[in-house]
Amino acid sequence: MPHTPVTSKRFLLITPIWIMIASLFLAGCLPQSALPAPTETVDPNSWNLVWADEFDQPNGSAPDPAKWNHQQGGSGWGNGELQYYTDSTENSYIENGMLVIKAINEYEMGRDYTSARLTTQFKGDWTFGRFEIRAKLPNTQGIWPAFWLFPSRAAYGSGPAGGEIDIMELIGNEPYRSYATLHYGNPPERSSGYYDLPNNETYADDFHTFVVEWEPDEIRWYIDDTLFHSASEWFTTGRKDAQFPAPYDQDFYLIVNIAVGGTWPGSPDKTSVFPQMMYVDYVRVYQHPK
């Protein structure tokens, strides 16, 4: 900031003392309400950590059963998927402080692939918050990793009318692109965006942080602190009396999984390589102070 130089050494020595005496006098004489307000030490808009898994269990152990459920089955999951989800530590386990979800080309219960799908339903359920995962993703044709939120009790019915927040989805033929999608309504509607890595990088090359911030009037998606998509308009057809922000005014739980094949990514082909792993450094959930 520009200023005028002071040339008197005497003035330089006396001025600080004069200012100090005047300041003390004013502080003693002014009423308390006239003094500067104390600095706010807590940001009311900050996020507080309310749930986390840092995956610090011993190598080879299963994901913490107090935090995670294993969904099992091989019905195609509504998308024509090819995997059978297991609760085996062959498909989901702890390694070097990380969760590993592993898709394997092996026969199980009429399916040619096995994998894992973990949820926090009734162990971690939240209305609004910041949901964060740091992960390194698989990369081959036919692979479909995802990190997403789904209604805990389906207050507005099943399917898109009940709501779904996809934080991260990747398909193997686009290894550089992560999708974000909000599903709602029936017939289904959606708000969707994506984030491409620069310089021919893929999400299999390194870890990236995927985040959604879900608030009553807006939902925002970030990758590595870059905002790349937001939504502030949606609705539900699941209940006639529902008002905005329904269906996004109820508890949702987290899901992290690797699917194989399906109508969107397509099936593995002769170029596909298995096994494929997703490495998860941590999962964290934050909410605003109440």
Secondary structure, DSSP 8 states (H G I E B T S, - for coil): --------HHHHHHHHHHHHHHHHHHHHHS-GGGS------S-TT--EEEEEE---S-TT----TTT-EE--B-S-TTTT--EEE---TTTEEEETTEEEEEEB---BTTBSEEE-EEE-TTTSEESSEEEEEEEE---STTEEEEEEEEESS-TT-SGGGG-EEEEEE--TT-TTEEEEEEEETTTTEEEEEEEE-STT--TTTS-EEEEEEEETTEEEEEETTEEEEEE-----SS-TT--TTTTSSS-EEEEEEEEE--TTT----TT--S-EEEEEEEEEEEE---
